[in-house]
Amino acid sequence: MVTPFDNDDIDVRAIGANVEKWARAGVGGVVALGSNGEAPLIDDSESDRVLEAVRDALPSKLLLIAGAGRESTRATIAAATRAAHCGADAVLVRTPSYFKSRMTADAFLRHYTAVADASPVPVLLYNYPALTGVNLTPDAVSRLAQHPNVVGMKETGVDTAQFAAFVASVPASFAVIAGSALVFYPWLCVGATGGILALACVLPEACVALHEHALAGRHPAARALQQELTPLARLVTTTHGVPGLKAAMDLAGYIGGVPRSPLAPASAAAIDEIRAELNRVRRVCEQYA
């Protein structure tokens, strides 16, 4: 989920309204304080307020996953502990990346093992090479999957061969989750457990429908829905980023609002482009509900 702001402060009311609508749409839970949540731009006390607001609005049967990645192992453990105290069911921990040349497989093994040893709630690995410039290998993931408190991973990218290698290298109980709507259907076909998708902030029902079609073996419907959703998914991620995602949410009846500086709001031209594609895909997706 995005983090809505009101005059550059956390908008608790907007968080609650968005979460309640997403819950009614059939999602399995909410991820707060991830990349699209502008986590690097939010301080620790604000992070706690975000999680508390989500937990208050989210039905207890749905999962709250909290982004808890930090550059140091110590700070990550502290963030995971605070997230658990705020009601998170699990934490999503991105790869440290500032000292890129030192972020070897052994460094990641040490980091994640220490975090998993200390975290009060289960840990999900978070691999996003395009953003961080570092990459978790299937061998490192396979070794980390042996830890009883490392229960899954989110892979954000478009490398299907690597995703399939992750699935092949871990036990069946380990959740390998698609992090991009651009490849949601093909990754479900190679073993994704589910998806953590920016597009679900805007069209959660369509994302849920795609997942259900694929799991039920209705592959023509799933493929067609993937094809229809891909252009909008690209607009609210790689093309226009968080500002575009927030603008799309506003257009779809959610509360996105403006991003936090130094990010700038989406331009008028970007909003027009997103509006046109959103209107188109809404009309088309009704037949796949």
C-alpha positions in Angstrom: 0.0 0.0 0.0 1.0 3.6 -0.5 1.3 5.9 2.5 -1.1 8.9 2.3 0.0 12.2 3.7 -2.0 15.2 4.9 0.2 18.4 4.8 3.2 16.1 4.9 2.0 14.2 8.0 0.8 10.6 8.1 -3.0 10.6 7.2 -4.4 8.0 9.5 -7.9 8.6 8.4 -7.0 7.9 4.7 -5.1 4.8 5.7 -8.1 3.4 7.4 -10.5 4.2 4.5 -8.1 2.6 1.9 -7.6 -0.5 4.0 -11.3 -1.1 4.6 -11.9 -0.9 0.8 -9.0 -3.3 0.0 -10.3 -5.8 2.6 -13.7 -5.8 1.0 -12.1 -6.4 -2.4 -10.9 -9.9 -1.4 -7.2 -9.4 -0.9 -5.3 -11.7 1.6 -3.7 -8.9 3.5 -1.8 -5.6 3.2 1.8 -4.8 3.0 2.7 -1.5 4.6 5.9 0.5 4.5 7.2 -1.2 1.3 8.8 0.6 -1.7 5.4 2.0 -2.8 4.8 3.1 0.8 7.8 5.5 0.5 9.4 3.7 3.5 12.8 5.3 3.1 11.1 8.7 3.5 9.3 7.8 6.7 10.9 8.0 10.2 10.5 5.3 12.9 7.8 7.0 14.9 5.8 7.6 11.7 6.3 4.0 10.7 4.7 2.9 14.0 1.7 5.2 13.3 1.2 3.7 9.9 1.2 0.1 11.2 -1.1 0.9 14.0 -3.6 2.6 11.6 -3.5 -0.4 9.3 -4.0 -2.9 12.0 -6.9 -1.0 13.5 -8.7 -1.0 10.1 -7.7 -4.5 8.8 -9.8 -7.5 9.8 -7.9 -9.9 12.0 -8.2 -12.7 9.5 -6.1 -10.7 7.0 -2.4 -10.5 7.2 -0.5 -7.3 7.9 3.1 -7.5 6.5 5.4 -4.6 7.5 8.4 -3.4 5.6 11.3 -3.5 8.1 14.4 -3.3 5.9 17.2 -1.1 7.1 20.9 -0.9 6.1 22.3 -2.3 9.3 21.3 -5.6 10.9 20.8 -4.0 14.3 18.4 -1.4 12.9 16.5 -4.0 10.9 16.0 -6.1 14.1 14.8 -3.1 15.9 12.3 -2.3 13.1 11.1 -5.8 13.0 10.5 -5.8 16.8 8.6 -2.5 16.7 6.5 -3.8 13.8 5.5 -6.9 15.7 4.5 -4.7 18.7 2.3 -2.7 16.3 0.5 -5.8 15.2 2.4 -7.0 12.1 2.0 -10.7 11.4 5.3 -10.8 9.4 8.0 -8.5 8.2 9.3 -7.9 4.7 13.1 -7.2 4.8 14.7 -5.7 1.7 18.4 -6.5 1.0 20.8 -3.9 2.4 22.5 -2.2 -0.5 24.5 0.9 0.3 27.8 -0.9 0.3 27.0 -2.8 -2.8 30.4 -4.4 -3.5 30.3 -6.0 0.0 26.8 -7.3 -0.2 27.8 -10.9 -1.1 25.8 -14.1 -0.5 27.6 -14.6 2.8 26.8 -11.0 3.9 23.1 -11.7 3.2 23.2 -15.0 5.0 24.6 -13.4 8.1 22.2 -10.5 7.9 19.0 -12.4 7.4 19.9 -15.2 9.8 20.5 -12.6 12.6 17.2 -10.9 11.8 15.3 -14.1 11.7 16.8 -15.3 14.9 15.7 -12.1 16.7 12.4 -11.2 15.0 9.3 -11.9 17.0 7.3 -12.6 13.8 8.2 -14.5 10.6 10.5 -12.9 8.0 10.0 -12.5 4.3 13.1 -11.8 2.1 12.7 -8.9 -0.3 14.7 -8.9 -3.5 14.4 -5.9 -5.8 17.6 -5.7 -7.9 16.4 -2.8 -10.1 16.0 -0.6 -7.1 18.8 -1.8 -4.8 21.4 -2.8 -7.3 22.1 -6.1 -5.5 20.6 -9.5 -6.0 19.8 -12.5 -3.8 20.8 -15.7 -5.6 18.8 -18.9 -5.6 21.5 -20.6 -3.7 21.4 -18.0 -0.9 17.6 -18.1 -0.8 17.7 -21.9 -0.6 20.0 -21.8 2.4 18.0 -19.1 4.1 14.8 -21.1 3.5 16.1 -23.7 6.0 15.7 -21.2 8.8 12.4 -21.8 10.6 11.6 -18.1 10.9 12.3 -17.3 7.2 8.9 -18.2 5.6 9.1 -16.7 2.1 10.2 -14.0 -0.2 9.0 -11.3 -2.5 10.8 -11.1 -5.8 10.3 -7.8 -7.7 11.5 -7.9 -11.2 10.7 -9.6 -14.6 13.3 -12.3 -14.7 11.1 -15.4 -15.0 14.1 -17.8 -15.1 15.4 -16.5 -11.8 11.9 -16.7 -10.3 11.5 -20.3 -11.4 15.0 -21.0 -9.9 13.8 -19.6 -6.6 10.7 -21.8 -6.6 12.8 -24.9 -7.5 15.3 -24.2 -4.7 13.0 -24.0 -1.7 10.6 -26.3 0.2 7.0 -26.3 -0.9 6.1 -24.6 2.4 8.2 -21.6 1.5 6.2 -18.8 -0.1 7.7 -17.3 -3.3 5.7 -14.2 -4.0 5.5 -12.2 -7.3 6.3 -8.6 -6.7 5.2 -7.2 -10.1 1.8 -7.2 -11.9 3.7 -7.2 -15.2 4.5 -10.9 -14.8 1.9 -12.0 -12.3 0.3 -14.7 -14.5 3.4 -16.3 -15.9 4.9 -16.4 -12.4 1.8 -18.1 -11.0 2.3 -20.7 -13.7 5.9 -21.4 -12.5 4.9 -21.6 -8.8 4.3 -18.2 -7.3 2.3 -18.4 -4.1 0.6 -15.1 -4.7 1.4 -11.5 -5.4 2.3 -8.3 -3.6 1.4 -5.8 -6.4 1.3 -2.1 -6.7 -1.6 -2.5 -9.2 -3.7 -4.0 -6.4 -3.8 -0.6 -4.7 -5.9 0.6 -7.7 -7.7 -2.5 -9.0 -7.6 -5.1 -6.3 -10.6 -7.0 -7.6 -9.0 -7.6 -11.0 -5.7 -8.8 -9.4 -7.7 -11.2 -7.1 -9.6 -12.4 -10.1 -6.4 -13.1 -12.1 -5.1 -15.1 -9.2 -8.2 -17.1 -8.8 -8.5 -17.8 -12.5 -4.9 -19.1 -12.6 -5.3 -21.3 -9.5 -8.5 -22.8 -10.8 -6.9 -23.6 -14.2 -8.9 -21.1 -16.1 -5.8 -20.1 -18.1 -7.4 -18.4 -21.1 -9.2 -16.0 -18.7 -6.1 -15.5 -16.6 -3.9 -14.8 -19.7 -6.5 -12.4 -21.2 -6.7 -10.5 -17.9 -3.0 -10.3 -17.6 -2.8 -8.8 -21.1 -5.4 -6.2 -20.2 -3.8 -5.2 -16.9 -0.2 -5.0 -18.1 -0.4 -1.5 -19.7 -1.8 0.1 -16.5 0.6 -1.9 -14.3 3.5 -0.4 -16.3 2.2 3.1 -16.0 1.9 3.0 -12.2 5.3 1.4 -11.7 8.1 1.7 -14.2 6.7 4.7 -16.1 5.4 7.0 -13.4 6.4 5.3 -10.2 4.9 6.2 -6.8 3.5 9.6 -7.9 1.6 7.8 -10.8 0.4 5.1 -8.4 -1.0 7.6 -6.0 -2.7 9.5 -8.9 -4.2 6.3 -10.1 -5.6 5.6 -6.7 -7.2 9.0 -6.5 -8.8 8.4 -9.9 -10.0 4.9 -8.8 -11.8 6.2 -5.6 -9.0 5.6 -3.1 -6.9 8.2 -1.3 -3.4 8.4 -2.8 -2.6 12.0 -2.4 0.8 13.6 -3.1 4.1 11.8 -2.4 6.6 13.1 0.1 9.5 15.4 -1.1 11.8 14.9 -2.9 9.3 13.0 -5.0 7.0 15.3 -7.0 3.3 14.8 -7.8 2.4 13.2 -11.1 2.2 15.7 -14.0 -1.1 16.7 -15.6 0.0 14.8 -18.7 0.8 11.6 -16.7 -2.6 11.8 -14.9 -4.4 12.1 -18.2 -2.5 9.1 -19.5 -3.3 7.1 -16.4 -7.0 8.2 -16.5 -7.5 7.0 -20.1 -5.9 3.6 -19.4 -7.8 3.1 -16.2 -11.1 3.9 -17.8 -10.3 1.4 -20.6 -9.2 -1.4 -18.4 -12.1 -1.0 -16.0 -14.6 -1.5 -18.9 -12.7 -4.5 -20.3 -12.1 -6.2 -16.9 -15.8 -6.5 -16.0 -16.1 -9.5 -18.3 -13.4 -11.4 -16.3 -14.9 -10.8 -12.8 
